[in-house]
Amino acid sequence: MGPGQSAAFDVAGPAGALPIVLIHGAAWTRAQWLPQTQALAETFRVIALDLPAHGVCAGEPFRLAAAAEAVAEAIAQGAGGTQALVVGHSLGGYVAIMHAAAHREQVAGLLLAGSCVDYRLLGLVSALDAMMSLRLVGERRIVAMQQKSMREMLAPDLAEAEIAAGFTFGALPAVYRELARHDFRALLRTIARPTLILNGERDRPNRRAEQRTLAACQQGQLAMIADSGHLCNLERPDAFTAQTRAMAERLTPR
């Protein structure tokens, strides 16, 4: 294990800078954030972690409360108690909301990407669909299809890095069941922190729900990554990084 690494998270960047915590989506790992980590660590303290049931934590069960506590622990260890900009994509956005509701003292602001869908109605159906896909298609074939998609979508070096980090589609049924149990907009209403709602232009499910999510934010703003879908941080990494950097700069004490 190298410098700036723990079993479950990586830390890069100057110790005294504003921390940016990056939380990946379902089935992914902290490697989802490689473009942002490389670009932001010159200026900010960047922390990217693996959630329970993902990456090096693949042997753990997935529970949202445990995921939120994993974020709190990564901030405590990697940022020394300094408030952080917490960035979450898809599942990571919902984890970020739950973490912020429980640990406001750790949060300077939130950036929620692809995390507007209300899963209270869809979560159990999505969990069943995931279970059936795993049973009928098999996780190995699903991973192979994901690898093919990565090679078609991403630059070769980035695609191979994502593939090498692996995917854990077996976690999806538990993830969807957990998402179905919570009203995340109600949690957002309790969080008095600057919050950026950020979606890819072609991410239709989240775009349809973004105004309702924005309305739940006490200090909300809305932005879009043009010419991208749900995986906007990988499809348009420079644009996503620019949005993250701009928010971090607004939160950095002068």
Secondary structure, DSSP 8 states (H G I E B T S, - for coil): --TTB-SSEEEES-TTS-EEEEE--TT--GGGGHHHHHHHTTTSEEEEE--TTSGGGTTS---HHHHHHHHHHHHHHHHTT--EEEEEETHHHHHHHHHHHH-GGGEEEEEEES----HHHHHHHHHHHHHHHHHHT-HHHHHHHHHHHHHHHS-HHHHHHHHHH---GGGHHHHHHHHTT--HHHHHTT--SEEEEEEETT-HHHHHHHHHHHHH-TEEEEEEETT--TTHHHHSHHHHHHHHHHHHHHHS--
